[in-house]
Each structure stands twice: as structure tokens, then as C-alpha cells.
Amino acid sequence: MTSSPDGGEMLGRDDPAVGSAVTSVGLWIAVAGSAALVLIGLVALLAGMGAGVWIMAVGCVLTAGSAAALRFRSRSRRS
């Protein structure tokens, strides 16, 4: 009996290392994308757009959340 809901038919045939790697890559992509959002907000702010502040704020929140998920993901799996 497998512990995965898909019966081991998806990524890696129920190999936890593959699932962990895919999760890690996805979180790194989320960190990079949200950091890019901060830079886009900075450019918008320097261009004189008032919405740049809000874009930067959302980017900061998303970056912090993605980085926290990346940082604490292995600890939550061990417990």
C-alpha cells in the first residue's frame, strides 16, 4: 500500500526524493518571481506611478512567504 493519494503513478513512482526536488524547484521559482515583482514595483515607483508602492508591498509579502516555506519545509516533513 502506498502513502501517496495517486498510488505512485505521478512523479517518481512514489519516490520521496523526486517530490522533494520538485517542491524545492517550485518554491525557488516562486521566490524569484516575487522578487521580480519587487523590482517591477521599484521601477514603477521611480517612473512616478503611485501603484509602485503597492506592487512592491505585495512582492515583499510574497517573497517573505515563499522564502519561509522554502526555509521551513524540511523541518515540517520530519515531525
SEDRENKE-986627 format. One record per residue (C-alpha): residue in one letter; residue number from 1; x, y, z. Coordinates in steps of 0.2 Angstrom, whole numbers, plus 2048, in hexadecimal, padded with zeros to 3 digits. Example, Ala and Ser with C-alpha at 12.3 -4.5 7.8 and 13.67 -1.06 7.14 Angstrom:
BEGIN
@residu a, num 1, east 83E, north 7EA, up 827
@residu s, num 2, east 844, north 7FB, up 824
# end
This chain:
BEGIN
@residu m, num 1, east 800, north 800, up 800
@residu t, num 2, east 807, north 811, up 7FB
@residu s, num 3, east 805, north 821, up 805
@residu s, num 4, east 803, north 82C, up 7F7
@residu p, num 5, east 7F1, north 831, up 7F1
@residu d, num 6, east 7F5, north 82D, up 7DF
@residu g, num 7, east 7FB, north 81B, up 7E2
@residu g, num 8, east 80D, north 81F, up 7DD
@residu e, num 9, east 808, north 823, up 7CB
@residu m, num 10, east 80E, north 835, up 7CA
@residu l, num 11, east 81F, north 83C, up 7CD
@residu g, num 12, east 82D, north 82F, up 7D1
@residu r, num 13, east 821, north 820, up 7D5
@residu d, num 14, east 81F, north 825, up 7E7
@residu d, num 15, east 832, north 82A, up 7E9
@residu p, num 16, east 832, north 837, up 7F7
@residu a, num 17, east 843, north 83E, up 7F0
@residu v, num 18, east 83A, north 843, up 7DF
@residu g, num 19, east 82C, north 84B, up 7E8
@residu s, num 20, east 837, north 855, up 7F3
@residu a, num 21, east 842, north 85B, up 7E4
@residu v, num 22, east 832, north 860, up 7DB
@residu t, num 23, east 82C, north 86A, up 7EA
@residu s, num 24, east 83D, north 872, up 7EC
@residu v, num 25, east 83D, north 878, up 7DA
@residu g, num 26, east 82C, north 87E, up 7DB
@residu l, num 27, east 82F, north 889, up 7EB
@residu w, num 28, east 83F, north 890, up 7E3
@residu i, num 29, east 835, north 895, up 7D4
@residu a, num 30, east 828, north 89D, up 7DF
@residu v, num 31, east 836, north 8A7, up 7E9
@residu a, num 32, east 83E, north 8AD, up 7D8
@residu g, num 33, east 82D, north 8B2, up 7D1
@residu s, num 34, east 828, north 8BC, up 7E1
@residu a, num 35, east 839, north 8C4, up 7E2
@residu a, num 36, east 837, north 8C9, up 7D0
@residu l, num 37, east 826, north 8D1, up 7D5
@residu v, num 38, east 830, north 8DC, up 7E2
@residu l, num 39, east 83B, north 8E2, up 7D4
@residu i, num 40, east 82D, north 8E6, up 7C9
@residu g, num 41, east 825, north 8EF, up 7D7
@residu l, num 42, east 835, north 8F9, up 7D9
@residu v, num 43, east 836, north 8FE, up 7C7
@residu a, num 44, east 824, north 903, up 7C7
@residu l, num 45, east 827, north 90D, up 7D6
@residu l, num 46, east 836, north 916, up 7CE
@residu a, num 47, east 82B, north 919, up 7BF
@residu g, num 48, east 81F, north 923, up 7CA
@residu m, num 49, east 811, north 916, up 7CB
@residu g, num 50, east 809, north 916, up 7DC
@residu a, num 51, east 804, north 904, up 7DA
@residu g, num 52, east 817, north 8FF, up 7DB
@residu v, num 53, east 816, north 900, up 7EE
@residu w, num 54, east 808, north 8F3, up 7EE
@residu i, num 55, east 810, north 8E8, up 7E1
@residu m, num 56, east 820, north 8E8, up 7EC
@residu a, num 57, east 816, north 8E4, up 7FC
@residu v, num 58, east 80E, north 8D5, up 7F4
@residu g, num 59, east 81E, north 8CF, up 7ED
@residu c, num 60, east 826, north 8D1, up 7FE
@residu v, num 61, east 818, north 8C7, up 806
@residu l, num 62, east 819, north 8B9, up 7F9
@residu t, num 63, east 82C, north 8B8, up 7FA
@residu a, num 64, east 82C, north 8B7, up 80D
@residu g, num 65, east 81E, north 8A9, up 80C
@residu s, num 66, east 827, north 89F, up 7FE
@residu a, num 67, east 838, north 8A1, up 807
@residu a, num 68, east 830, north 89B, up 818
@residu a, num 69, east 828, north 88C, up 80F
@residu l, num 70, east 839, north 888, up 807
@residu r, num 71, east 842, north 88A, up 818
@residu f, num 72, east 836, north 880, up 823
@residu r, num 73, east 831, north 872, up 817
@residu s, num 74, east 83D, north 865, up 81C
@residu r, num 75, east 83A, north 867, up 82F
@residu s, num 76, east 827, north 865, up 82C
@residu r, num 77, east 82A, north 854, up 823
@residu r, num 78, east 834, north 84D, up 831
@residu s, num 79, east 828, north 84F, up 83F
# end
